C-alpha cells in the first residue's frame, strides 16, 4: 500500500534523528544511509495506521537493522586492508546529531567512535540510545527486547569499556585550538624536538587508507616515534603530491566535535586528522585518508566558507 503524504512527511521529519543514530551505531556514512533507507522500505511496507507511536517503531526498526549491519560489518572489517577507522564528519554536518550535553558530544567524538569498535552490538546500541539520545531504559528495553535491568547493566559495561580507553581528561576547545596551532607550526618547521614537547609520552598515531592510500597498519607509539612520523608527513615531496593530485592546503577545522587538521587539494578533502588533545598534551592522532570515507567531508567542506590554508604540504 503506497504511503500517504502524511506518512512520508512523518518519516522525513524523523530522518535526521535516524541518520544520527545510525552513524553513531555504525561509524560509516554510507552504512548509516543504507540503514535509514532500509528502515524507510519497511515503513513503506507496513500498515502505518496500526502503529501507535511511529517514532518508537522507526527507532526500533532502525536499531535492529544497524545491529544486523554491525554483525556483518565485523566480518568485513576482519579482511579490511590496514586499520579500520570511522568516517569523520566535519563541523556543521547534520548527521552529527544533538550536541547539547557533554554525553552527546562525547558519544560522537572520534576517539569514542573508535573505542566503540570494542563494544558488542548490544552494548553499542544501548550506549548510543541512552548517552546520545537520552532514551529511558524502559524504551531501550522495548527496542532491544531486554529487561530494564539488563539495559542498565549493558550500559554500565559499555561505559566501563570506553572509560578504560580514555584515562585522561580533555581540555576546553580554546586551549585545544592553541595546542593544535602550536603543533602545526612545529610540524611545518621540520624539527622533531618542538613536536615531542607537545605530545604525551605514550602518544600514538594511526591511519586508515583502506588499501587505496598508503597508511601504516600498526600505530606509531611514543612521543619520539610519533613526532618523527609527523615531521616526515608534513615534509613536501614529489611522490606525495603525485599521490594526492597536487599540493595540499592544510587547514585547522573541527571534526566530530574535536580539533582536526584537514588537507585539501583543489576543493577535495584528501585527509582528515582528528587530534585527541588532553591536559597532558596531544595523546592521539587518528587520520582518515581512505577516499571512500572522505566523500561526505568534501561535500560539507565545499558548502562552507574557509580562509586561506595555514600552509601547503605534500
Order of alpha helices (4+ residues) and beta strands (2+ residues): alpha-alpha-alpha-alpha-alpha-alpha-alpha-alpha-alpha-alpha-beta-beta-alpha-alpha-beta-beta-beta-beta-alpha-beta
